[in-house]
């Protein structure tokens, strides 16, 4: 860990204790892990002077340039969910895009940070991202680990709920038929540790609003509820 190159960024704080736990997990106890990314972009990407970018681009465009899909494939990881946030219903901040990546192991996520090809792409993420939260999760339904390439669907709307809660069982029960993920750590964020992530496909915007209202009793800062228009979804589609 100490010899790995330090990727420069200002988009969130790393939980160093949890990072060490990821890196030193015993192989027999390791396995697939889902990194749930909540992303907010700069209006204009903040490249450094030596980045050799020919013209100003948006933070979203910079993140598109970052897209590490080819590197993920090399290490056996896969993007299993991507979508644009079309409604921020509950939460103290708003978000632009959601992505979920399934890594074959916790250590593979840590090892990727020291790859030269990843470092070269990460310059674009550092420039485009205003802030991000990455919640590291395991699914309640273990069959999620074996699902293949997700279906593409630009019109599928998903309500996503991220909570801090001492009662995960009650949180899961409060949203019937959701796909539930249990968080084991928050590797990057603002210092808050998140406990659950849930995804539920909805038929309409009004259904999303109704679901959001059921979470508003949560204390401020303890939940995000958003509607996401999914372009790639292997979370709610088997």
PEHU-V744569 format. One record per backbone hydrogen bond with DSSP energy under -0.5 kcal/mol. CO is the residue of the C=O (numbers start at 1). NH is the residue of the N-H. If there is no record, write none. Layout:
CO_NH, CO_NH
This chain:
1_4, 5_7, 11_132, 13_189, 14_16, 15_19, 16_20, 17_21, 18_22, 19_23, 20_24, 22_25, 26_29, 26_30, 27_30, 33_35, 33_103, 34_36, 34_137, 35_37, 35_101, 36_38, 36_135, 37_39, 37_99, 38_133, 39_96, 39_97, 40_130, 40_131, 42_59, 45_47, 48_51, 49_52, 52_54, 57_45, 58_62, 59_63, 60_64, 61_65, 62_66, 63_67, 68_71, 68_72, 69_73, 70_74, 71_75, 72_75, 72_77, 73_76, 78_80, 78_102, 80_234, 81_100, 82_231, 82_232, 83_98, 84_86, 84_229, 87_89, 87_227, 90_225, 96_85, 97_39, 98_83, 99_37, 100_80, 100_81, 101_35, 101_103, 102_78, 103_33, 105_109, 106_110, 107_111, 108_112, 109_113, 110_113, 111_114, 112_115, 115_119, 116_120, 117_121, 118_122, 119_123, 121_124, 121_125, 122_126, 123_127, 124_128, 125_129, 127_46, 128_42, 128_130, 131_40, 133_38, 133_135, 134_187, 134_188, 135_36, 135_137, 136_184, 136_185, 137_34, 138_182, 140_142, 141_144, 142_145, 143_146, 144_147, 151_233, 153_156, 155_157, 156_230, 157_202, 158_160, 158_228, 159_200, 160_226, 161_198, 162_224, 163_165, 163_195, 163_196, 167_171, 168_172, 169_173, 170_174, 172_175, 175_178, 178_180, 179_199, 180_140, 181_183, 181_197, 182_138, 185_136, 185_187, 187_15, 188_134, 189_13, 192_194, 195_183, 196_163, 197_181, 198_161, 199_179, 200_159, 204_208, 205_209, 206_210, 207_211, 208_212, 209_213, 210_214, 211_214, 212_215, 212_216, 213_216, 215_218, 219_222, 222_164, 224_162, 225_89, 225_90, 226_160, 227_86, 227_87, 228_158, 228_230, 229_84, 230_156, 232_82, 233_151, 236_238
